[in-house]
Amino acid sequence: MKALLLFYSRSGTTRKIAEEISASLSCAYDQEELVDRKKRSGMIGWLKGGRDAQTGKLTELAPLQHDPACYDLVIVGSPVWAGKMTPAIRTYLQ
């Protein structure tokens, strides 16, 4: 089975969890971190990110390296902001 481990991480916490998941995978896999082109660092970025998540906004992502159609399994990791998925993950899934 070929898997893609895809995730978004603003602060690095989800990245650490993705690394733990990748260490436990016993199949061929690729890994990709989504890059949100909107600045989300600092307190202002945190607040705007929560607002964008709560209101269901999309964002602009950096170009992807992997096509999910080429995989048997796609694992998606995301933080939860304001009780919602992040704009980066929402954009990717749409």
PyMOL Python script that loads the backbone (N, CA, C, O; Angstrom):
from pymol import cmd

cmd.read_pdbstr("""\
ATOM      1  N   MET A   1       0.848  -1.176   0.000  1.00  0.00           N
ATOM      2  CA  MET A   1       0.000   0.000   0.000  1.00  0.00           C
ATOM      3  C   MET A   1       0.893   1.238   0.000  1.00  0.00           C
ATOM      4  O   MET A   1       1.891   1.304   0.718  1.00  0.00           O
ATOM      5  N   LYS A   2       0.518   2.203  -0.810  1.00  0.00           N
ATOM      6  CA  LYS A   2       1.259   3.460  -0.889  1.00  0.00           C
ATOM      7  C   LYS A   2       0.428   4.550  -0.210  1.00  0.00           C
ATOM      8  O   LYS A   2      -0.751   4.722  -0.520  1.00  0.00           O
ATOM      9  N   ALA A   3       1.046   5.283   0.716  1.00  0.00           N
ATOM     10  CA  ALA A   3       0.317   6.288   1.506  1.00  0.00           C
ATOM     11  C   ALA A   3       0.958   7.664   1.367  1.00  0.00           C
ATOM     12  O   ALA A   3       2.154   7.803   1.114  1.00  0.00           O
ATOM     13  N   LEU A   4       0.112   8.668   1.544  1.00  0.00           N
ATOM     14  CA  LEU A   4       0.557  10.056   1.592  1.00  0.00           C
ATOM     15  C   LEU A   4       0.161  10.615   2.947  1.00  0.00           C
ATOM     16  O   LEU A   4      -1.012  10.589   3.320  1.00  0.00           O
ATOM     17  N   LEU A   5       1.129  11.114   3.671  1.00  0.00           N
ATOM     18  CA  LEU A   5       0.887  11.773   4.950  1.00  0.00           C
ATOM     19  C   LEU A   5       0.968  13.269   4.694  1.00  0.00           C
ATOM     20  O   LEU A   5       2.043  13.810   4.436  1.00  0.00           O
ATOM     21  N   LEU A   6      -0.168  13.922   4.768  1.00  0.00           N
ATOM     22  CA  LEU A   6      -0.279  15.338   4.452  1.00  0.00           C
ATOM     23  C   LEU A   6      -0.746  16.081   5.695  1.00  0.00           C
ATOM     24  O   LEU A   6      -1.656  15.621   6.385  1.00  0.00           O
ATOM     25  N   PHE A   7      -0.132  17.225   5.989  1.00  0.00           N
ATOM     26  CA  PHE A   7      -0.524  17.944   7.198  1.00  0.00           C
ATOM     27  C   PHE A   7      -0.261  19.439   7.054  1.00  0.00           C
ATOM     28  O   PHE A   7       0.485  19.881   6.180  1.00  0.00           O
ATOM     29  N   TYR A   8      -0.901  20.204   7.941  1.00  0.00           N
ATOM     30  CA  TYR A   8      -0.648  21.633   8.073  1.00  0.00           C
ATOM     31  C   TYR A   8      -0.309  21.891   9.532  1.00  0.00           C
ATOM     32  O   TYR A   8      -0.952  21.346  10.429  1.00  0.00           O
ATOM     33  N   SER A   9       0.694  22.714   9.769  1.00  0.00           N
ATOM     34  CA  SER A   9       1.085  23.038  11.128  1.00  0.00           C
ATOM     35  C   SER A   9       1.561  24.481  11.196  1.00  0.00           C
ATOM     36  O   SER A   9       2.547  24.845  10.555  1.00  0.00           O
ATOM     37  N   ARG A  10       0.860  25.304  11.976  1.00  0.00           N
ATOM     38  CA  ARG A  10       1.260  26.699  12.152  1.00  0.00           C
ATOM     39  C   ARG A  10       2.398  26.805  13.163  1.00  0.00           C
ATOM     40  O   ARG A  10       3.368  27.526  12.930  1.00  0.00           O
ATOM     41  N   SER A  11       2.287  26.097  14.276  1.00  0.00           N
ATOM     42  CA  SER A  11       3.246  26.242  15.368  1.00  0.00           C
ATOM     43  C   SER A  11       4.255  25.104  15.460  1.00  0.00           C
ATOM     44  O   SER A  11       5.240  25.210  16.191  1.00  0.00           O
ATOM     45  N   GLY A  12       4.022  24.024  14.732  1.00  0.00           N
ATOM     46  CA  GLY A  12       4.943  22.890  14.768  1.00  0.00           C
ATOM     47  C   GLY A  12       4.412  21.685  15.539  1.00  0.00           C
ATOM     48  O   GLY A  12       4.987  20.600  15.452  1.00  0.00           O
ATOM     49  N   THR A  13       3.338  21.854  16.282  1.00  0.00           N
ATOM     50  CA  THR A  13       2.789  20.747  17.060  1.00  0.00           C
ATOM     51  C   THR A  13       2.250  19.641  16.155  1.00  0.00           C
ATOM     52  O   THR A  13       2.550  18.467  16.375  1.00  0.00           O
ATOM     53  N   THR A  14       1.468  19.992  15.151  1.00  0.00           N
ATOM     54  CA  THR A  14       0.939  18.981  14.230  1.00  0.00           C
ATOM     55  C   THR A  14       2.074  18.350  13.438  1.00  0.00           C
ATOM     56  O   THR A  14       1.991  17.173  13.089  1.00  0.00           O
ATOM     57  N   ARG A  15       3.126  19.097  13.146  1.00  0.00           N
ATOM     58  CA  ARG A  15       4.299  18.544  12.451  1.00  0.00           C
ATOM     59  C   ARG A  15       4.927  17.427  13.298  1.00  0.00           C
ATOM     60  O   ARG A  15       5.303  16.383  12.766  1.00  0.00           O
ATOM     61  N   LYS A  16       5.038  17.647  14.613  1.00  0.00           N
ATOM     62  CA  LYS A  16       5.606  16.626  15.504  1.00  0.00           C
ATOM     63  C   LYS A  16       4.742  15.372  15.509  1.00  0.00           C
ATOM     64  O   LYS A  16       5.266  14.258  15.481  1.00  0.00           O
ATOM     65  N   ILE A  17       3.438  15.540  15.544  1.00  0.00           N
ATOM     66  CA  ILE A  17       2.533  14.387  15.514  1.00  0.00           C
ATOM     67  C   ILE A  17       2.649  13.658  14.181  1.00  0.00           C
ATOM     68  O   ILE A  17       2.631  12.428  14.145  1.00  0.00           O
ATOM     69  N   ALA A  18       2.767  14.406  13.086  1.00  0.00           N
ATOM     70  CA  ALA A  18       2.943  13.783  11.766  1.00  0.00           C
ATOM     71  C   ALA A  18       4.227  12.966  11.728  1.00  0.00           C
ATOM     72  O   ALA A  18       4.261  11.895  11.122  1.00  0.00           O
ATOM     73  N   GLU A  19       5.279  13.457  12.366  1.00  0.00           N
ATOM     74  CA  GLU A  19       6.543  12.711  12.424  1.00  0.00           C
ATOM     75  C   GLU A  19       6.368  11.415  13.205  1.00  0.00           C
ATOM     76  O   GLU A  19       6.936  10.388  12.835  1.00  0.00           O
ATOM     77  N   GLU A  20       5.593  11.453  14.273  1.00  0.00           N
ATOM     78  CA  GLU A  20       5.323  10.237  15.045  1.00  0.00           C
ATOM     79  C   GLU A  20       4.510   9.240  14.229  1.00  0.00           C
ATOM     80  O   GLU A  20       4.776   8.039  14.267  1.00  0.00           O
ATOM     81  N   ILE A  21       3.523   9.734  13.494  1.00  0.00           N
ATOM     82  CA  ILE A  21       2.722   8.855  12.638  1.00  0.00           C
ATOM     83  C   ILE A  21       3.608   8.245  11.562  1.00  0.00           C
ATOM     84  O   ILE A  21       3.524   7.046  11.294  1.00  0.00           O
ATOM     85  N   SER A  22       4.457   9.059  10.943  1.00  0.00           N
ATOM     86  CA  SER A  22       5.303   8.542   9.864  1.00  0.00           C
ATOM     87  C   SER A  22       6.282   7.491  10.381  1.00  0.00           C
ATOM     88  O   SER A  22       6.626   6.560   9.653  1.00  0.00           O
ATOM     89  N   ALA A  23       6.731   7.626  11.619  1.00  0.00           N
ATOM     90  CA  ALA A  23       7.635   6.633  12.201  1.00  0.00           C
ATOM     91  C   ALA A  23       6.928   5.295  12.416  1.00  0.00           C
ATOM     92  O   ALA A  23       7.571   4.246  12.428  1.00  0.00           O
ATOM     93  N   SER A  24       5.611   5.333  12.586  1.00  0.00           N
ATOM     94  CA  SER A  24       4.878   4.098  12.847  1.00  0.00           C
ATOM     95  C   SER A  24       4.307   3.454  11.581  1.00  0.00           C
ATOM     96  O   SER A  24       3.786   2.340  11.647  1.00  0.00           O
ATOM     97  N   LEU A  25       4.392   4.122  10.438  1.00  0.00           N
ATOM     98  CA  LEU A  25       3.848   3.552   9.198  1.00  0.00           C
ATOM     99  C   LEU A  25       4.733   2.402   8.718  1.00  0.00           C
ATOM    100  O   LEU A  25       5.959   2.510   8.695  1.00  0.00           O
ATOM    101  N   SER A  26       4.100   1.327   8.343  1.00  0.00           N
ATOM    102  CA  SER A  26       4.860   0.168   7.869  1.00  0.00           C
ATOM    103  C   SER A  26       4.641  -0.053   6.370  1.00  0.00           C
ATOM    104  O   SER A  26       4.720  -1.180   5.879  1.00  0.00           O
ATOM    105  N   CYS A  27       4.367   1.027   5.661  1.00  0.00           N
ATOM    106  CA  CYS A  27       4.162   0.936   4.217  1.00  0.00           C
ATOM    107  C   CYS A  27       4.964   2.050   3.548  1.00  0.00           C
ATOM    108  O   CYS A  27       5.497   2.935   4.217  1.00  0.00           O
ATOM    109  N   ALA A  28       5.040   1.992   2.228  1.00  0.00           N
ATOM    110  CA  ALA A  28       5.714   3.048   1.481  1.00  0.00           C
ATOM    111  C   ALA A  28       4.865   4.309   1.580  1.00  0.00           C
ATOM    112  O   ALA A  28       3.661   4.270   1.323  1.00  0.00           O
ATOM    113  N   TYR A  29       5.479   5.418   1.947  1.00  0.00           N
ATOM    114  CA  TYR A  29       4.708   6.647   2.088  1.00  0.00           C
ATOM    115  C   TYR A  29       5.545   7.853   1.690  1.00  0.00           C
ATOM    116  O   TYR A  29       6.775   7.826   1.712  1.00  0.00           O
ATOM    117  N   ASP A  30       4.832   8.909   1.325  1.00  0.00           N
ATOM    118  CA  ASP A  30       5.417  10.213   1.079  1.00  0.00           C
ATOM    119  C   ASP A  30       4.799  11.160   2.086  1.00  0.00           C
ATOM    120  O   ASP A  30       3.722  10.903   2.625  1.00  0.00           O
ATOM    121  N   GLN A  31       5.484  12.245   2.329  1.00  0.00           N
ATOM    122  CA  GLN A  31       5.016  13.218   3.313  1.00  0.00           C
ATOM    123  C   GLN A  31       4.997  14.600   2.672  1.00  0.00           C
ATOM    124  O   GLN A  31       5.898  14.960   1.915  1.00  0.00           O
ATOM    125  N   GLU A  32       3.958  15.366   2.986  1.00  0.00           N
ATOM    126  CA  GLU A  32       3.864  16.721   2.450  1.00  0.00           C
ATOM    127  C   GLU A  32       3.246  17.640   3.496  1.00  0.00           C
ATOM    128  O   GLU A  32       2.202  17.336   4.074  1.00  0.00           O
ATOM    129  N   GLU A  33       3.909  18.767   3.725  1.00  0.00           N
ATOM    130  CA  GLU A  33       3.374  19.795   4.618  1.00  0.00           C
ATOM    131  C   GLU A  33       2.760  20.898   3.773  1.00  0.00           C
ATOM    132  O   GLU A  33       3.421  21.471   2.907  1.00  0.00           O
ATOM    133  N   LEU A  34       1.486  21.191   4.034  1.00  0.00           N
ATOM    134  CA  LEU A  34       0.836  22.291   3.327  1.00  0.00           C
ATOM    135  C   LEU A  34       1.425  23.612   3.800  1.00  0.00           C
ATOM    136  O   LEU A  34       1.688  23.793   4.989  1.00  0.00           O
ATOM    137  N   VAL A  35       1.628  24.521   2.876  1.00  0.00           N
ATOM    138  CA  VAL A  35       2.149  25.849   3.201  1.00  0.00           C
ATOM    139  C   VAL A  35       1.086  26.881   2.848  1.00  0.00           C
ATOM    140  O   VAL A  35       0.725  27.054   1.684  1.00  0.00           O
ATOM    141  N   ASP A  36       0.594  27.560   3.878  1.00  0.00           N
ATOM    142  CA  ASP A  36      -0.406  28.618   3.711  1.00  0.00           C
ATOM    143  C   ASP A  36       0.355  29.890   3.355  1.00  0.00           C
ATOM    144  O   ASP A  36       1.250  30.306   4.091  1.00  0.00           O
ATOM    145  N   ARG A  37       0.010  30.496   2.249  1.00  0.00           N
ATOM    146  CA  ARG A  37       0.709  31.712   1.824  1.00  0.00           C
ATOM    147  C   ARG A  37       0.279  32.948   2.603  1.00  0.00           C
ATOM    148  O   ARG A  37       0.905  34.001   2.483  1.00  0.00           O
ATOM    149  N   LYS A  38      -0.781  32.836   3.399  1.00  0.00           N
ATOM    150  CA  LYS A  38      -1.210  33.946   4.236  1.00  0.00           C
ATOM    151  C   LYS A  38      -0.406  33.911   5.530  1.00  0.00           C
ATOM    152  O   LYS A  38      -0.235  32.850   6.130  1.00  0.00           O
ATOM    153  N   LYS A  39       0.086  35.068   5.958  1.00  0.00           N
ATOM    154  CA  LYS A  39       0.888  35.142   7.173  1.00  0.00           C
ATOM    155  C   LYS A  39       0.004  34.819   8.384  1.00  0.00           C
ATOM    156  O   LYS A  39      -1.002  35.485   8.627  1.00  0.00           O
ATOM    157  N   ARG A  40       0.397  33.793   9.133  1.00  0.00           N
ATOM    158  CA  ARG A  40      -0.381  33.367  10.294  1.00  0.00           C
ATOM    159  C   ARG A  40       0.472  33.321  11.562  1.00  0.00           C
ATOM    160  O   ARG A  40       0.066  32.707  12.549  1.00  0.00           O
ATOM    161  N   SER A  41       1.628  33.949  11.553  1.00  0.00           N
ATOM    162  CA  SER A  41       2.498  33.918  12.726  1.00  0.00           C
ATOM    163  C   SER A  41       2.110  35.003  13.724  1.00  0.00           C
ATOM    164  O   SER A  41       1.437  35.974  13.377  1.00  0.00           O
ATOM    165  N   GLY A  42       2.538  34.824  14.946  1.00  0.00           N
ATOM    166  CA  GLY A  42       2.289  35.812  15.988  1.00  0.00           C
ATOM    167  C   GLY A  42       0.851  35.830  16.465  1.00  0.00           C
ATOM    168  O   GLY A  42       0.016  35.056  15.998  1.00  0.00           O
ATOM    169  N   MET A  43       0.573  36.729  17.406  1.00  0.00           N
ATOM    170  CA  MET A  43      -0.758  36.829  17.996  1.00  0.00           C
ATOM    171  C   MET A  43      -1.803  37.262  16.974  1.00  0.00           C
ATOM    172  O   MET A  43      -2.914  36.731  16.963  1.00  0.00           O
ATOM    173  N   ILE A  44      -1.460  38.221  16.115  1.00  0.00           N
ATOM    174  CA  ILE A  44      -2.412  38.685  15.100  1.00  0.00           C
ATOM    175  C   ILE A  44      -2.725  37.552  14.118  1.00  0.00           C
ATOM    176  O   ILE A  44      -3.883  37.348  13.755  1.00  0.00           O
ATOM    177  N   GLY A  45      -1.707  36.823  13.696  1.00  0.00           N
ATOM    178  CA  GLY A  45      -1.924  35.686  12.801  1.00  0.00           C
ATOM    179  C   GLY A  45      -2.777  34.615  13.452  1.00  0.00           C
ATOM    180  O   GLY A  45      -3.607  33.990  12.791  1.00  0.00           O
ATOM    181  N   TRP A  46      -2.577  34.397  14.749  1.00  0.00           N
ATOM    182  CA  TRP A  46      -3.373  33.419  15.497  1.00  0.00           C
ATOM    183  C   TRP A  46      -4.845  33.842  15.534  1.00  0.00           C
ATOM    184  O   TRP A  46      -5.741  33.031  15.299  1.00  0.00           O
ATOM    185  N   LEU A  47      -5.077  35.125  15.833  1.00  0.00           N
ATOM    186  CA  LEU A  47      -6.450  35.632  15.890  1.00  0.00           C
ATOM    187  C   LEU A  47      -7.137  35.575  14.523  1.00  0.00           C
ATOM    188  O   LEU A  47      -8.280  35.132  14.411  1.00  0.00           O
ATOM    189  N   LYS A  48      -6.430  36.027  13.492  1.00  0.00           N
ATOM    190  CA  LYS A  48      -7.005  35.993  12.144  1.00  0.00           C
ATOM    191  C   LYS A  48      -7.240  34.565  11.669  1.00  0.00           C
ATOM    192  O   LYS A  48      -8.223  34.282  10.984  1.00  0.00           O
ATOM    193  N   GLY A  49      -6.334  33.673  12.037  1.00  0.00           N
ATOM    194  CA  GLY A  49      -6.497  32.270  11.669  1.00  0.00           C
ATOM    195  C   GLY A  49      -7.741  31.669  12.287  1.00  0.00           C
ATOM    196  O   GLY A  49      -8.490  30.958  11.617  1.00  0.00           O
ATOM    197  N   GLY A  50      -7.970  31.951  13.573  1.00  0.00           N
ATOM    198  CA  GLY A  50      -9.169  31.467  14.248  1.00  0.00           C
ATOM    199  C   GLY A  50     -10.435  32.017  13.613  1.00  0.00           C
ATOM    200  O   GLY A  50     -11.415  31.294  13.434  1.00  0.00           O
ATOM    201  N   ARG A  51     -10.409  33.303  13.273  1.00  0.00           N
ATOM    202  CA  ARG A  51     -11.567  33.919  12.614  1.00  0.00           C
ATOM    203  C   ARG A  51     -11.814  33.292  11.244  1.00  0.00           C
ATOM    204  O   ARG A  51     -12.951  32.982  10.888  1.00  0.00           O
ATOM    205  N   ASP A  52     -10.729  33.108  10.476  1.00  0.00           N
ATOM    206  CA  ASP A  52     -10.875  32.509   9.146  1.00  0.00           C
ATOM    207  C   ASP A  52     -11.393  31.075   9.232  1.00  0.00           C
ATOM    208  O   ASP A  52     -12.198  30.653   8.402  1.00  0.00           O
ATOM    209  N   ALA A  53     -10.933  30.328  10.232  1.00  0.00           N
ATOM    210  CA  ALA A  53     -11.419  28.956  10.415  1.00  0.00           C
ATOM    211  C   ALA A  53     -12.894  28.969  10.792  1.00  0.00           C
ATOM    212  O   ALA A  53     -13.688  28.216  10.230  1.00  0.00           O
ATOM    213  N   GLN A  54     -13.258  29.816  11.734  1.00  0.00           N
ATOM    214  CA  GLN A  54     -14.635  29.884  12.219  1.00  0.00           C
ATOM    215  C   GLN A  54     -15.609  30.259  11.106  1.00  0.00           C
ATOM    216  O   GLN A  54     -16.730  29.753  11.067  1.00  0.00           O
ATOM    217  N   THR A  55     -15.193  31.133  10.211  1.00  0.00           N
ATOM    218  CA  THR A  55     -16.078  31.595   9.139  1.00  0.00           C
ATOM    219  C   THR A  55     -15.972  30.757   7.863  1.00  0.00           C
ATOM    220  O   THR A  55     -16.648  31.047   6.876  1.00  0.00           O
ATOM    221  N   GLY A  56     -15.124  29.716   7.875  1.00  0.00           N
ATOM    222  CA  GLY A  56     -15.033  28.815   6.725  1.00  0.00           C
ATOM    223  C   GLY A  56     -14.285  29.369   5.535  1.00  0.00           C
ATOM    224  O   GLY A  56     -14.509  28.931   4.406  1.00  0.00           O
ATOM    225  N   LYS A  57     -13.394  30.330   5.766  1.00  0.00           N
ATOM    226  CA  LYS A  57     -12.653  30.922   4.647  1.00  0.00           C
ATOM    227  C   LYS A  57     -11.623  29.951   4.080  1.00  0.00           C
ATOM    228  O   LYS A  57     -11.110  29.073   4.775  1.00  0.00           O
ATOM    229  N   LEU A  58     -11.343  30.139   2.809  1.00  0.00           N
ATOM    230  CA  LEU A  58     -10.283  29.406   2.139  1.00  0.00           C
ATOM    231  C   LEU A  58      -9.029  30.275   2.129  1.00  0.00           C
ATOM    232  O   LEU A  58      -9.076  31.441   2.523  1.00  0.00           O
ATOM    233  N   THR A  59      -7.929  29.719   1.688  1.00  0.00           N
ATOM    234  CA  THR A  59      -6.672  30.452   1.646  1.00  0.00           C
ATOM    235  C   THR A  59      -5.919  30.063   0.382  1.00  0.00           C
ATOM    236  O   THR A  59      -6.398  29.244  -0.401  1.00  0.00           O
ATOM    237  N   GLU A  60      -4.766  30.635   0.185  1.00  0.00           N
ATOM    238  CA  GLU A  60      -3.918  30.288  -0.955  1.00  0.00           C
ATOM    239  C   GLU A  60      -2.792  29.403  -0.452  1.00  0.00           C
ATOM    240  O   GLU A  60      -2.102  29.750   0.507  1.00  0.00           O
ATOM    241  N   LEU A  61      -2.605  28.256  -1.102  1.00  0.00           N
ATOM    242  CA  LEU A  61      -1.564  27.308  -0.727  1.00  0.00           C
ATOM    243  C   LEU A  61      -0.402  27.372  -1.707  1.00  0.00           C
ATOM    244  O   LEU A  61      -0.587  27.661  -2.889  1.00  0.00           O
ATOM    245  N   ALA A  62       0.791  27.100  -1.204  1.00  0.00           N
ATOM    246  CA  ALA A  62       1.948  26.931  -2.085  1.00  0.00           C
ATOM    247  C   ALA A  62       1.695  25.693  -2.945  1.00  0.00           C
ATOM    248  O   ALA A  62       0.935  24.812  -2.542  1.00  0.00           O
ATOM    249  N   PRO A  63       2.316  25.613  -4.117  1.00  0.00           N
ATOM    250  CA  PRO A  63       2.097  24.445  -4.989  1.00  0.00           C
ATOM    251  C   PRO A  63       2.405  23.130  -4.270  1.00  0.00           C
ATOM    252  O   PRO A  63       3.347  23.038  -3.484  1.00  0.00           O
ATOM    253  N   LEU A  64       1.594  22.128  -4.557  1.00  0.00           N
ATOM    254  CA  LEU A  64       1.758  20.811  -3.942  1.00  0.00           C
ATOM    255  C   LEU A  64       2.775  19.985  -4.721  1.00  0.00           C
ATOM    256  O   LEU A  64       2.941  20.160  -5.928  1.00  0.00           O
ATOM    257  N   GLN A  65       3.448  19.092  -4.020  1.00  0.00           N
ATOM    258  CA  GLN A  65       4.447  18.232  -4.636  1.00  0.00           C
ATOM    259  C   GLN A  65       3.886  16.855  -5.005  1.00  0.00           C
ATOM    260  O   GLN A  65       4.423  16.178  -5.881  1.00  0.00           O
ATOM    261  N   HIS A  66       2.801  16.444  -4.331  1.00  0.00           N
ATOM    262  CA  HIS A  66       2.263  15.100  -4.520  1.00  0.00           C
ATOM    263  C   HIS A  66       0.793  15.147  -4.943  1.00  0.00           C
ATOM    264  O   HIS A  66       0.018  15.969  -4.454  1.00  0.00           O
ATOM    265  N   ASP A  67       0.431  14.256  -5.853  1.00  0.00           N
ATOM    266  CA  ASP A  67      -0.949  14.130  -6.310  1.00  0.00           C
ATOM    267  C   ASP A  67      -1.628  13.032  -5.485  1.00  0.00           C
ATOM    268  O   ASP A  67      -1.212  11.875  -5.551  1.00  0.00           O
ATOM    269  N   PRO A  68      -2.662  13.370  -4.710  1.00  0.00           N
ATOM    270  CA  PRO A  68      -3.285  12.360  -3.852  1.00  0.00           C
ATOM    271  C   PRO A  68      -3.930  11.218  -4.639  1.00  0.00           C
ATOM    272  O   PRO A  68      -4.148  10.145  -4.076  1.00  0.00           O
ATOM    273  N   ALA A  69      -4.237  11.414  -5.902  1.00  0.00           N
ATOM    274  CA  ALA A  69      -4.837  10.351  -6.715  1.00  0.00           C
ATOM    275  C   ALA A  69      -3.875   9.188  -6.946  1.00  0.00           C
ATOM    276  O   ALA A  69      -4.296   8.104  -7.348  1.00  0.00           O
ATOM    277  N   CYS A  70      -2.599   9.409  -6.697  1.00  0.00           N
ATOM    278  CA  CYS A  70      -1.585   8.374  -6.913  1.00  0.00           C
ATOM    279  C   CYS A  70      -1.389   7.476  -5.690  1.00  0.00           C
ATOM    280  O   CYS A  70      -0.496   6.629  -5.687  1.00  0.00           O
ATOM    281  N   TYR A  71      -2.200   7.649  -4.666  1.00  0.00           N
ATOM    282  CA  TYR A  71      -2.011   6.930  -3.400  1.00  0.00           C
ATOM    283  C   TYR A  71      -3.224   6.089  -3.050  1.00  0.00           C
ATOM    284  O   TYR A  71      -4.357   6.421  -3.399  1.00  0.00           O
ATOM    285  N   ASP A  72      -2.961   4.989  -2.349  1.00  0.00           N
ATOM    286  CA  ASP A  72      -4.031   4.129  -1.850  1.00  0.00           C
ATOM    287  C   ASP A  72      -4.649   4.710  -0.586  1.00  0.00           C
ATOM    288  O   ASP A  72      -5.828   4.491  -0.307  1.00  0.00           O
ATOM    289  N   LEU A  73      -3.855   5.449   0.175  1.00  0.00           N
ATOM    290  CA  LEU A  73      -4.285   6.002   1.453  1.00  0.00           C
ATOM    291  C   LEU A  73      -3.726   7.415   1.595  1.00  0.00           C
ATOM    292  O   LEU A  73      -2.540   7.638   1.353  1.00  0.00           O
ATOM    293  N   VAL A  74      -4.570   8.367   1.985  1.00  0.00           N
ATOM    294  CA  VAL A  74      -4.122   9.735   2.264  1.00  0.00           C
ATOM    295  C   VAL A  74      -4.500  10.042   3.713  1.00  0.00           C
ATOM    296  O   VAL A  74      -5.675  10.014   4.077  1.00  0.00           O
ATOM    297  N   ILE A  75      -3.502  10.332   4.521  1.00  0.00           N
ATOM    298  CA  ILE A  75      -3.701  10.691   5.923  1.00  0.00           C
ATOM    299  C   ILE A  75      -3.567  12.198   6.020  1.00  0.00           C
ATOM    300  O   ILE A  75      -2.548  12.757   5.613  1.00  0.00           O
ATOM    301  N   VAL A  76      -4.587  12.866   6.556  1.00  0.00           N
ATOM    302  CA  VAL A  76      -4.596  14.327   6.645  1.00  0.00           C
ATOM    303  C   VAL A  76      -4.547  14.727   8.108  1.00  0.00           C
ATOM    304  O   VAL A  76      -5.380  14.293   8.904  1.00  0.00           O
ATOM    305  N   GLY A  77      -3.569  15.559   8.465  1.00  0.00           N
ATOM    306  CA  GLY A  77      -3.429  16.046   9.836  1.00  0.00           C
ATOM    307  C   GLY A  77      -3.609  17.550   9.894  1.00  0.00           C
ATOM    308  O   GLY A  77      -3.072  18.289   9.069  1.00  0.00           O
ATOM    309  N   SER A  78      -4.380  17.996  10.892  1.00  0.00           N
ATOM    310  CA  SER A  78      -4.662  19.420  11.024  1.00  0.00           C
ATOM    311  C   SER A  78      -4.877  19.799  12.475  1.00  0.00           C
ATOM    312  O   SER A  78      -5.443  19.023  13.245  1.00  0.00           O
ATOM    313  N   PRO A  79      -4.427  20.992  12.855  1.00  0.00           N
ATOM    314  CA  PRO A  79      -4.854  21.512  14.151  1.00  0.00           C
ATOM    315  C   PRO A  79      -6.338  21.885  14.073  1.00  0.00           C
ATOM    316  O   PRO A  79      -6.910  21.945  12.985  1.00  0.00           O
ATOM    317  N   VAL A  80      -6.939  22.128  15.202  1.00  0.00           N
ATOM    318  CA  VAL A  80      -8.323  22.590  15.265  1.00  0.00           C
ATOM    319  C   VAL A  80      -8.282  24.030  15.751  1.00  0.00           C
ATOM    320  O   VAL A  80      -7.767  24.317  16.832  1.00  0.00           O
ATOM    321  N   TRP A  81      -8.827  24.928  14.947  1.00  0.00           N
ATOM    322  CA  TRP A  81      -8.863  26.352  15.301  1.00  0.00           C
ATOM    323  C   TRP A  81     -10.316  26.763  15.476  1.00  0.00           C
ATOM    324  O   TRP A  81     -11.131  26.575  14.573  1.00  0.00           O
ATOM    325  N   ALA A  82     -10.635  27.311  16.613  1.00  0.00           N
ATOM    326  CA  ALA A  82     -11.996  27.790  16.901  1.00  0.00           C
ATOM    327  C   ALA A  82     -13.027  26.698  16.627  1.00  0.00           C
ATOM    328  O   ALA A  82     -14.128  26.976  16.150  1.00  0.00           O
ATOM    329  N   GLY A  83     -12.657  25.448  16.934  1.00  0.00           N
ATOM    330  CA  GLY A  83     -13.563  24.331  16.743  1.00  0.00           C
ATOM    331  C   GLY A  83     -13.726  23.889  15.307  1.00  0.00           C
ATOM    332  O   GLY A  83     -14.618  23.093  15.012  1.00  0.00           O
ATOM    333  N   LYS A  84     -12.899  24.375  14.407  1.00  0.00           N
ATOM    334  CA  LYS A  84     -13.022  24.082  12.970  1.00  0.00           C
ATOM    335  C   LYS A  84     -11.670  23.651  12.409  1.00  0.00           C
ATOM    336  O   LYS A  84     -10.635  23.831  13.051  1.00  0.00           O
ATOM    337  N   MET A  85     -11.689  23.079  11.201  1.00  0.00           N
ATOM    338  CA  MET A  85     -10.437  22.764  10.519  1.00  0.00           C
ATOM    339  C   MET A  85      -9.789  24.059  10.032  1.00  0.00           C
ATOM    340  O   MET A  85     -10.470  25.066   9.840  1.00  0.00           O
ATOM    341  N   THR A  86      -8.498  24.027   9.838  1.00  0.00           N
ATOM    342  CA  THR A  86      -7.778  25.217   9.393  1.00  0.00           C
ATOM    343  C   THR A  86      -8.143  25.572   7.953  1.00  0.00           C
ATOM    344  O   THR A  86      -8.558  24.704   7.185  1.00  0.00           O
ATOM    345  N   PRO A  87      -7.990  26.848   7.586  1.00  0.00           N
ATOM    346  CA  PRO A  87      -8.239  27.237   6.190  1.00  0.00           C
ATOM    347  C   PRO A  87      -7.368  26.468   5.196  1.00  0.00           C
ATOM    348  O   PRO A  87      -7.815  26.180   4.086  1.00  0.00           O
ATOM    349  N   ALA A  88      -6.136  26.132   5.574  1.00  0.00           N
ATOM    350  CA  ALA A  88      -5.250  25.398   4.665  1.00  0.00           C
ATOM    351  C   ALA A  88      -5.807  24.014   4.351  1.00  0.00           C
ATOM    352  O   ALA A  88      -5.812  23.596   3.194  1.00  0.00           O
ATOM    353  N   ILE A  89      -6.273  23.308   5.366  1.00  0.00           N
ATOM    354  CA  ILE A  89      -6.835  21.975   5.153  1.00  0.00           C
ATOM    355  C   ILE A  89      -8.162  22.077   4.394  1.00  0.00           C
ATOM    356  O   ILE A  89      -8.424  21.280   3.494  1.00  0.00           O
ATOM    357  N   ARG A  90      -8.988  23.044   4.752  1.00  0.00           N
ATOM    358  CA  ARG A  90     -10.269  23.234   4.048  1.00  0.00           C
ATOM    359  C   ARG A  90     -10.002  23.480   2.554  1.00  0.00           C
ATOM    360  O   ARG A  90     -10.676  22.905   1.699  1.00  0.00           O
ATOM    361  N   THR A  91      -9.026  24.329   2.247  1.00  0.00           N
ATOM    362  CA  THR A  91      -8.688  24.626   0.854  1.00  0.00           C
ATOM    363  C   THR A  91      -8.216  23.364   0.145  1.00  0.00           C
ATOM    364  O   THR A  91      -8.640  23.087  -0.977  1.00  0.00           O
ATOM    365  N   TYR A  92      -7.347  22.602   0.786  1.00  0.00           N
ATOM    366  CA  TYR A  92      -6.835  21.375   0.189  1.00  0.00           C
ATOM    367  C   TYR A  92      -7.959  20.380  -0.098  1.00  0.00           C
ATOM    368  O   TYR A  92      -8.010  19.793  -1.178  1.00  0.00           O
ATOM    369  N   LEU A  93      -8.842  20.194   0.853  1.00  0.00           N
ATOM    370  CA  LEU A  93      -9.916  19.212   0.692  1.00  0.00           C
ATOM    371  C   LEU A  93     -10.937  19.637  -0.364  1.00  0.00           C
ATOM    372  O   LEU A  93     -11.560  18.787  -1.001  1.00  0.00           O
ATOM    373  N   GLN A  94     -11.110  20.944  -0.553  1.00  0.00           N
ATOM    374  CA  GLN A  94     -12.026  21.395  -1.599  1.00  0.00           C
ATOM    375  C   GLN A  94     -11.398  21.186  -2.955  1.00  0.00           C
ATOM    376  O   GLN A  94     -12.010  21.503  -3.975  1.00  0.00           O
TER     377      GLN A  94
END
""", "prot")
cmd.dss("prot")
cmd.show_as("cartoon", "prot")
cmd.util.cbc("prot")
cmd.orient("prot")
